[in-house]
């Protein structure tokens, strides 16, 4: 009976050790996760030293149970820490992706807005040219100053200098200019010149008709006279 009582007391102490060891393990791991590394290590060392003899008193089967419980608690705590780290990484990735998407959307919106603005300006310029080209009295001949005045009233003011630069290089404002080798004709050296008939049958004799055609051509092919002039400077043609 005495021996039996001794075993019973050891068993009780053994389970107490199991509980203490498990709590110590959890406290250690959680302490590491929260930044309390030094405190967790001190608690672990003190408890381990105090309970080494008690653990040794347990039968080997109960020792294994205590060790298993301790390792399980440690694994659980490590899993919690890993989940928290993974969640933080996922949130950061989502934030970066959202920021990248926002930048792309902003760039697309700005591009669309610019295109719409340019289209509206081109449409307005075409309407202006259409109205103005028929408002000039037909003459048997025109001076350079008269032709330039026509162009200034038909071409948007912010585009006129570019428009003028092209005409300067193509024909020097001679609406009857003909290229002897190619047959290109008029202010813009259209080739063939007859393509200007799309805006008026008097394309050979009316500079206003030629100006209307030239402005439409620059807007439709390049977006504006200044874009056409940029291309001309790079290629010496347009």
C-alpha positions as CSV (number, residue, x, y, z in Angstrom):
1,X,0.0,0.0,0.0
2,X,2.8,2.4,0.8
3,X,4.5,1.7,-2.6
4,X,1.1,2.3,-4.3
5,X,0.7,5.6,-2.6
6,X,4.1,6.7,-3.8
7,X,3.3,5.9,-7.4
8,X,0.0,7.8,-7.1
9,X,1.8,10.9,-5.8
10,X,4.4,10.6,-8.6
11,X,1.6,10.4,-11.2
12,X,-0.1,13.5,-9.8
13,X,3.2,15.3,-9.8
14,X,3.9,14.1,-13.3
15,X,0.7,15.5,-14.7
16,X,1.4,18.7,-12.9
17,X,4.8,18.8,-14.7
18,X,3.0,18.2,-18.0
19,X,0.7,21.2,-17.4
20,X,3.6,23.4,-16.3
21,X,5.8,22.3,-19.2
22,X,3.0,22.9,-21.7
23,X,2.2,26.3,-20.3
24,X,5.9,27.2,-20.2
25,X,6.4,26.2,-23.9
26,X,3.4,28.2,-25.0
27,X,4.6,31.2,-23.0
28,X,8.0,30.9,-24.5
29,X,6.8,30.8,-28.1
30,X,4.2,33.5,-27.7
31,X,6.7,35.6,-25.9
32,X,9.0,35.4,-28.9
33,X,6.2,36.2,-31.3
34,X,5.3,39.4,-29.3
35,X,8.9,40.5,-28.9
36,X,9.3,39.4,-25.2
37,X,12.2,37.1,-26.1
38,X,14.3,37.7,-23.0
39,X,11.4,37.2,-20.6
40,X,10.3,34.0,-22.3
41,X,13.8,32.5,-22.2
42,X,14.2,33.3,-18.5
43,X,10.8,31.8,-17.6
44,X,11.6,28.7,-19.6
45,X,15.0,28.2,-18.0
46,X,13.7,28.6,-14.5
47,X,10.8,26.3,-14.9
48,X,12.9,23.7,-16.7
49,X,15.5,23.7,-13.9
50,X,12.8,23.4,-11.2
51,X,10.9,20.6,-12.8
52,X,13.8,18.4,-14.2
53,X,13.8,16.1,-11.2
54,X,9.9,15.8,-11.2
55,X,10.0,14.8,-14.9
56,X,12.7,12.3,-14.3
57,X,10.5,10.7,-11.5
58,X,7.7,9.9,-14.0
59,X,7.4,6.5,-15.8
60,X,8.8,6.7,-19.3
61,X,5.3,6.5,-20.8
62,X,4.1,9.6,-18.9
63,X,7.4,11.4,-19.8
64,X,6.6,10.8,-23.5
65,X,3.1,12.2,-23.0
66,X,4.5,15.3,-21.4
67,X,7.0,15.8,-24.1
68,X,4.4,15.3,-26.8
69,X,2.1,17.8,-25.2
70,X,4.9,20.3,-25.1
71,X,5.8,19.9,-28.7
72,X,2.2,20.1,-29.8
73,X,1.8,23.4,-27.9
74,X,4.9,24.7,-29.5
75,X,3.8,23.7,-33.0
76,X,0.4,25.4,-32.5
77,X,2.1,28.6,-31.4
78,X,4.4,28.5,-34.4
79,X,1.5,27.9,-36.7
80,X,-0.3,31.0,-35.3
81,X,2.8,33.1,-35.8
82,X,3.2,31.8,-39.4
83,X,-0.5,32.6,-40.2
84,X,-0.1,36.1,-38.9
85,X,3.0,36.6,-41.1
86,X,1.3,35.2,-44.1
87,X,-1.7,37.4,-43.6
88,X,0.5,40.5,-43.3
89,X,2.4,39.5,-46.6
90,X,-1.0,39.0,-48.4
91,X,-2.3,42.4,-47.2
92,X,0.9,44.1,-48.5
93,X,0.7,42.3,-51.9
94,X,-2.9,43.3,-52.2
95,X,-2.1,47.0,-51.4
96,X,0.7,47.0,-54.0
97,X,-1.5,45.5,-56.6
98,X,-4.3,48.0,-55.9
99,X,-1.8,50.9,-56.2
100,X,-0.5,49.5,-59.5
101,X,-4.1,49.1,-60.9
102,X,-4.9,52.7,-59.8
103,X,-1.9,54.1,-61.6
104,X,-2.8,52.1,-64.8
105,X,-6.4,53.3,-64.7
106,X,-5.3,56.9,-64.2
107,X,-2.9,56.7,-67.2
108,X,-5.6,55.2,-69.4
109,X,-8.1,57.9,-68.3
110,X,-5.6,60.6,-69.1
111,X,-4.8,59.1,-72.5
112,X,-8.5,58.8,-73.3
113,X,-9.1,62.4,-72.2
114,X,-6.3,63.6,-74.4
115,X,-7.5,61.7,-77.4
116,X,-11.1,63.0,-77.0
117,X,-9.8,66.5,-76.7
118,X,-7.7,66.2,-79.8
119,X,-10.6,64.7,-81.7
120,X,-12.9,67.5,-80.6
121,X,-10.3,70.1,-81.7
122,X,-9.9,68.5,-85.0
123,X,-13.6,68.3,-85.6
124,X,-14.0,72.0,-84.6
125,X,-11.1,72.9,-87.0
126,X,-12.7,71.0,-89.8
127,X,-16.0,72.7,-89.2
128,X,-14.3,76.1,-89.2
129,X,-12.4,75.3,-92.4
130,X,-15.6,74.1,-94.1
131,X,-17.4,77.3,-93.2
132,X,-14.6,79.6,-94.0
133,X,-13.5,78.1,-97.4
134,X,-16.7,79.3,-99.1
135,X,-16.7,82.7,-97.5
136,X,-14.0,84.1,-99.8
137,X,-14.9,85.7,-103.1
138,X,-13.5,83.9,-106.1
139,X,-10.7,85.8,-107.8
140,X,-8.7,85.3,-110.9
141,X,-5.5,85.4,-108.8
142,X,-4.4,85.8,-105.2
143,X,-1.4,87.4,-103.5
144,X,0.7,85.5,-100.9
145,X,-0.7,87.9,-98.3
146,X,-4.3,87.1,-99.3
147,X,-3.6,83.4,-99.1
148,X,-2.0,83.6,-95.8
149,X,-4.9,85.7,-94.5
150,X,-7.3,83.0,-95.7
151,X,-5.3,80.3,-93.9
152,X,-5.1,82.4,-90.7
153,X,-8.9,82.6,-90.6
154,X,-9.3,78.8,-91.2
155,X,-6.6,77.2,-89.1
156,X,-6.7,77.2,-85.3
157,X,-4.4,80.0,-84.0
158,X,-2.3,77.6,-82.0
159,X,-1.6,75.5,-85.1
160,X,-1.1,78.2,-87.7
161,X,2.7,78.5,-87.4
162,X,3.2,74.8,-87.9
163,X,0.7,74.9,-90.8
164,X,2.6,77.9,-92.3
165,X,6.0,76.1,-91.9
166,X,4.8,73.2,-94.0
167,X,3.4,75.5,-96.8
168,X,6.6,77.5,-96.8
169,X,8.6,74.3,-97.5
170,X,6.2,72.7,-99.9
171,X,5.3,75.6,-102.2
172,X,6.3,79.0,-100.7
173,X,2.5,79.8,-100.7
174,X,2.2,79.4,-104.4
175,X,-1.2,77.8,-104.9
176,X,-0.4,77.0,-108.6
177,X,3.0,75.4,-107.9
178,X,3.7,72.3,-109.9
179,X,6.5,69.8,-109.3
180,X,8.0,69.2,-112.7
181,X,9.1,65.6,-112.0
182,X,6.2,64.2,-110.0
183,X,3.3,66.5,-110.9
184,X,2.5,67.3,-107.3
185,X,0.3,70.4,-107.2
186,X,-0.6,73.4,-105.1
187,X,0.1,74.8,-101.7
188,X,0.6,71.3,-100.2
189,X,2.1,69.6,-103.2
190,X,-0.7,67.1,-103.3
191,X,0.1,64.0,-105.4
192,X,-1.9,63.7,-107.5
193,X,-3.3,67.2,-107.2
194,X,-6.8,65.9,-108.2
195,X,-7.2,64.4,-104.7
196,X,-8.1,67.9,-103.5
197,X,-11.3,67.7,-105.6
198,X,-12.7,65.8,-102.5
199,X,-13.4,69.2,-101.0
200,X,-14.0,71.3,-104.1
201,X,-14.0,71.2,-107.8
202,X,-12.1,74.5,-108.0
203,X,-9.0,73.0,-106.4
204,X,-6.7,74.2,-109.2
205,X,-7.6,77.9,-108.9
206,X,-9.0,78.5,-105.4
207,X,-6.4,78.6,-102.5
208,X,-9.2,78.4,-99.9
209,X,-10.2,75.0,-101.3
210,X,-6.6,73.9,-101.1
211,X,-6.2,75.2,-97.5
212,X,-9.3,73.3,-96.5
213,X,-8.0,70.1,-98.0
214,X,-4.5,70.5,-96.5
215,X,-5.9,71.1,-93.0
216,X,-8.2,68.1,-93.3
217,X,-5.3,66.0,-94.4
218,X,-3.0,67.0,-91.5
219,X,-5.7,66.5,-88.9
220,X,-6.8,63.1,-90.2
221,X,-3.3,61.7,-90.9
222,X,-1.3,63.2,-88.0
223,X,-3.8,64.7,-85.6
224,X,-2.9,68.3,-86.1
225,X,-0.7,70.6,-88.2
226,X,1.9,70.7,-85.5
227,X,2.1,66.9,-85.4
228,X,2.4,67.0,-89.2
229,X,5.2,69.5,-88.9
230,X,7.0,67.3,-86.4
231,X,6.9,64.5,-88.9
232,X,8.0,66.7,-91.7
233,X,11.1,67.8,-89.7
234,X,12.0,64.2,-89.0
235,X,11.5,63.0,-92.6
236,X,11.5,66.1,-94.9
237,X,8.0,65.0,-96.2
238,X,4.6,64.5,-94.7
